[in-house]
Amino acid sequence: MTTTLCDDLGRSVELEPPPTRIVSLVPSLTELVFALGCGSRLVGVTRYCVEPAAKVAPITKVGGTKTPDLEAILRLAPDLVMANAEENRREDVETLCNSGVRVFVTYPRTVAQVARMIQALGMLLEAREPAERLAGRIVAARNFGNRSSSRVRVFCPIWKNPWMTFSGDTYASDLLAHCGGENICAALSPRYPEVELDAVARMDPQVILLPDEPFRFSRKHLANLKPLANTSAAKTGRIYFVDGKALTWFGPRTPRALEYFTRLLA
């Protein structure tokens, strides 16, 4: 029996399930495959696929998310490649498709879309039960966060030199919104805009989050935040160092992230 699903680009992907030779080009999807109990089917991952650490270590590495070794991928003869419209390049996906490889492209920008993506992958991998359980946990955690009626203004840089953050059309922004946060840069464009700290100061964030990825913020970078010294966040001591994976890795981390940031922003 053939399974036909639409990926997040609206492309039909037909497989005779379940795929047994999977290449994942996305760290969070690699972790998700293991969470669904299908990790033994992974034959290739990127060098950035670092979780779960002990289990991904022996798997063949096929380059980076933006620089995959396409020849190495083809040599692995995968019956499914998992990609993301944001983390991977369209031309690489098209090259794989033109080589006869089936590619499932994800592109979740909201918590709700993550839950639906997990359900779709559960069907694709014939792992419906664990997928439904995980999606259910996300819905429950989302409802937990949504109980908060108040909103706090949040600034979360993801890079420095130049300073960069994320806009509203991103998973991280939607996650924080479910947790009682109001992304002060939600209206900016593009999706990952450069910002000036003086402009951020004028928006007066009440909370500042400093993640450890993609840029590894640490206490030594507090000195770089002097333009924000008079913001509500600085005056009340609400500058927090947070787990970057919890903020941006969608999938099995999402339920705990919803609960964590809801408590942090309360």
C-alpha positions as CSV (number, residue, x, y, z in Angstrom):
1,M,0.0,0.0,0.0
2,T,1.4,3.4,-1.0
3,T,1.2,6.3,1.4
4,T,0.9,9.8,-0.1
5,L,1.5,12.9,2.0
6,C,1.9,16.6,1.3
7,D,5.0,18.1,2.8
8,D,5.2,21.7,4.1
9,L,5.9,23.0,0.5
10,G,2.7,21.3,-0.7
11,R,4.6,18.6,-2.6
12,S,3.1,15.1,-2.8
13,V,5.5,12.5,-1.4
14,E,4.7,8.9,-2.2
15,L,6.3,6.0,-0.3
16,E,5.6,2.4,0.3
17,P,6.0,2.7,4.0
18,P,7.9,2.5,6.1
19,P,11.1,3.9,4.7
20,T,14.1,2.0,6.0
21,R,17.0,4.1,4.8
22,I,16.6,7.7,6.0
23,V,18.9,10.7,5.7
24,S,18.1,13.7,7.9
25,L,19.5,17.1,7.0
26,V,18.0,18.8,10.0
27,P,19.2,18.4,13.6
28,S,15.8,18.7,15.2
29,L,14.3,16.2,12.7
30,T,17.1,13.8,13.5
31,E,16.2,14.0,17.2
32,L,12.5,13.6,16.3
33,V,13.2,10.4,14.3
34,F,14.8,8.9,17.4
35,A,11.9,10.2,19.6
36,L,9.5,8.3,17.3
37,G,11.5,5.1,17.8
38,C,12.8,5.1,14.2
39,G,16.4,6.0,14.8
40,S,17.7,2.7,13.6
41,R,16.6,3.6,10.1
42,L,18.9,6.6,9.9
43,V,21.8,6.0,7.6
44,G,23.0,9.6,7.3
45,V,22.8,12.9,9.2
46,T,24.6,16.3,9.1
47,R,27.5,17.1,11.3
48,Y,25.2,19.5,13.2
49,C,22.9,16.6,14.1
50,V,24.3,16.2,17.6
51,E,21.3,14.8,19.6
52,P,20.9,12.2,21.0
53,A,24.6,12.4,21.2
54,A,25.5,8.7,21.8
55,K,23.1,7.5,19.1
56,V,24.0,9.9,16.3
57,A,27.8,9.5,16.8
58,P,28.2,6.3,14.7
59,I,25.9,7.5,11.9
60,T,27.5,8.5,8.6
61,K,27.9,12.3,8.3
62,V,26.9,13.9,5.0
63,G,28.1,17.5,5.5
64,G,26.3,20.5,6.9
65,T,22.8,21.7,6.6
66,K,23.7,24.3,4.0
67,T,26.6,22.3,2.5
68,P,25.4,18.7,2.2
69,D,27.6,16.2,0.4
70,L,25.0,15.2,-2.2
71,E,27.2,12.5,-3.7
72,A,27.6,11.0,-0.3
73,I,23.9,11.1,0.2
74,L,23.2,9.4,-3.1
75,R,25.8,6.6,-2.3
76,L,23.7,5.8,0.9
77,A,20.8,5.0,-1.4
78,P,18.1,6.6,0.9
79,D,14.5,5.9,0.4
80,L,13.7,9.1,2.2
81,V,15.5,12.4,2.9
82,M,14.1,14.7,5.5
83,A,14.8,18.5,5.0
84,N,13.6,21.9,6.1
85,A,12.8,24.8,3.8
86,E,14.7,27.2,6.1
87,E,17.7,25.2,7.2
88,N,18.4,23.6,3.8
89,R,19.0,25.1,0.4
90,R,16.3,24.7,-2.3
91,E,18.8,23.8,-4.9
92,D,20.1,20.9,-2.9
93,V,16.6,19.6,-2.4
94,E,15.9,19.9,-6.1
95,T,19.1,18.1,-7.0
96,L,18.2,15.2,-4.8
97,C,14.6,15.1,-6.2
98,N,16.0,15.2,-9.8
99,S,18.2,12.3,-8.9
100,G,15.2,10.2,-8.0
101,V,15.4,10.6,-4.2
102,R,12.2,11.2,-2.3
103,V,12.5,14.3,-0.1
104,F,10.0,15.4,2.6
105,V,10.4,19.1,3.3
106,T,9.2,20.6,6.6
107,Y,8.6,24.2,7.4
108,P,6.8,24.7,10.7
109,R,6.5,28.3,11.9
110,T,4.1,27.8,14.7
111,V,3.6,25.3,17.6
112,A,0.4,24.1,16.0
113,Q,2.2,23.4,12.8
114,V,4.9,21.4,14.7
115,A,2.2,19.1,16.1
116,R,0.7,18.5,12.6
117,M,4.2,17.9,11.2
118,I,4.8,15.3,13.8
119,Q,1.6,13.6,13.0
120,A,2.4,13.6,9.3
121,L,5.9,12.1,10.0
122,G,4.2,9.5,12.2
123,M,2.2,8.4,9.2
124,L,5.1,8.5,6.9
125,L,7.3,6.4,9.1
126,E,4.5,4.2,10.3
127,A,5.0,5.4,13.9
128,R,1.6,6.8,14.4
129,E,1.2,5.9,18.1
130,P,4.4,7.7,19.4
131,A,3.7,10.6,17.0
132,E,0.2,11.1,18.4
133,R,1.5,10.9,21.9
134,L,4.1,13.6,21.3
135,A,1.6,15.8,19.4
136,G,-0.8,15.4,22.3
137,R,1.8,16.5,24.8
138,I,2.5,19.6,22.7
139,V,-1.2,20.5,22.6
140,A,-1.5,20.0,26.3
141,A,1.6,22.1,27.0
142,R,0.4,24.8,24.6
143,N,-2.9,25.0,26.5
144,F,-0.9,25.2,29.7
145,G,0.9,28.2,28.4
146,N,-2.2,29.8,26.9
147,R,-3.8,30.2,30.3
148,S,-1.6,33.3,30.9
149,S,-3.6,36.4,30.0
150,S,-0.7,38.8,30.6
151,R,2.0,39.5,28.1
152,V,5.6,40.6,28.7
153,R,7.7,42.4,26.1
154,V,10.6,40.1,25.1
155,F,13.8,40.7,23.2
156,C,15.8,37.7,22.2
157,P,19.0,38.2,20.1
158,I,20.3,35.2,18.2
159,W,23.5,36.8,16.9
160,K,25.9,39.7,17.5
161,N,28.1,41.7,15.2
162,P,25.6,42.4,13.7
163,W,22.9,42.0,16.3
164,M,20.1,39.8,14.9
165,T,16.8,38.5,16.2
166,F,13.7,36.8,14.8
167,S,10.4,38.2,13.6
168,G,6.9,37.1,14.2
169,D,6.8,34.6,11.4
170,T,9.0,32.1,13.2
171,Y,8.6,29.1,15.5
172,A,10.6,30.8,18.2
173,S,8.3,33.8,18.2
174,D,5.1,31.7,18.3
175,L,6.5,29.5,21.1
176,L,7.1,32.6,23.2
177,A,3.7,34.0,22.4
178,H,2.1,30.8,23.8
179,C,4.2,31.3,26.9
180,G,3.1,34.8,27.7
181,G,5.7,36.6,25.7
182,E,5.3,39.5,23.2
183,N,8.2,39.5,20.7
184,I,9.0,43.2,20.4
185,C,10.6,42.6,17.0
186,A,7.6,40.6,15.6
187,A,6.7,43.2,13.0
188,L,10.2,43.5,11.6
189,S,11.4,41.9,8.3
190,P,13.0,39.8,7.0
191,R,12.3,36.8,9.3
192,Y,15.7,37.2,10.9
193,P,16.4,40.9,10.9
194,E,19.4,42.9,12.0
195,V,18.6,45.3,14.8
196,E,20.3,48.3,16.6
197,L,20.4,48.1,20.3
198,D,19.4,51.7,20.6
199,A,16.2,50.9,18.7
200,V,15.6,47.9,21.0
201,A,16.0,50.1,24.0
202,R,13.3,52.4,22.8
203,M,10.9,49.4,22.7
204,D,11.7,48.8,26.3
205,P,11.8,45.0,26.7
206,Q,10.7,43.7,30.0
207,V,12.6,40.4,29.5
208,I,15.8,39.8,27.6
209,L,16.6,36.2,26.6
210,L,20.2,35.3,25.7
211,P,20.4,31.8,24.1
212,D,23.5,29.7,23.7
213,E,22.8,29.0,20.0
214,P,23.1,29.9,17.2
215,F,25.3,32.5,18.9
216,R,26.7,31.3,22.2
217,F,25.9,34.1,24.6
218,S,27.5,34.1,28.0
219,R,28.1,36.5,30.9
220,K,31.0,38.2,29.2
221,H,28.5,39.5,26.6
222,L,26.5,41.4,29.2
223,A,28.9,44.3,28.8
224,N,27.8,44.5,25.1
225,L,24.2,45.3,26.3
226,K,25.0,48.7,27.8
227,P,22.6,50.4,25.4
228,L,19.8,48.4,27.1
229,A,20.8,49.5,30.7
230,N,17.7,51.6,31.2
231,T,15.2,49.1,29.9
232,S,12.7,47.4,32.3
233,A,14.5,44.1,31.8
234,A,17.8,45.4,33.0
235,K,16.3,47.4,35.9
236,T,14.4,44.4,37.2
237,G,17.2,41.9,36.6
238,R,15.1,39.9,34.0
239,I,18.0,39.1,31.7
240,Y,18.1,35.3,31.4
241,F,20.6,32.9,29.7
242,V,18.5,30.2,28.1
243,D,18.9,26.9,26.2
244,G,18.9,27.8,22.5
245,K,17.7,24.3,21.5
246,A,14.7,24.7,23.7
247,L,13.9,27.9,21.8
248,T,14.4,26.8,18.2
249,W,14.5,23.0,18.0
250,F,10.9,22.0,17.2
251,G,9.8,18.4,18.0
252,P,10.4,16.4,21.2
253,R,11.7,19.5,23.0
254,T,8.6,21.5,22.3
255,P,6.4,20.3,25.3
256,R,9.1,21.0,27.9
257,A,10.0,24.3,26.2
258,L,6.4,25.5,26.4
259,E,6.3,24.8,30.1
260,Y,9.8,26.2,30.8
261,F,9.3,29.5,29.1
262,T,5.8,29.9,30.5
263,R,7.3,29.7,34.0
264,L,10.2,31.9,33.1
265,L,8.1,34.7,31.6
266,A,5.4,34.6,34.4
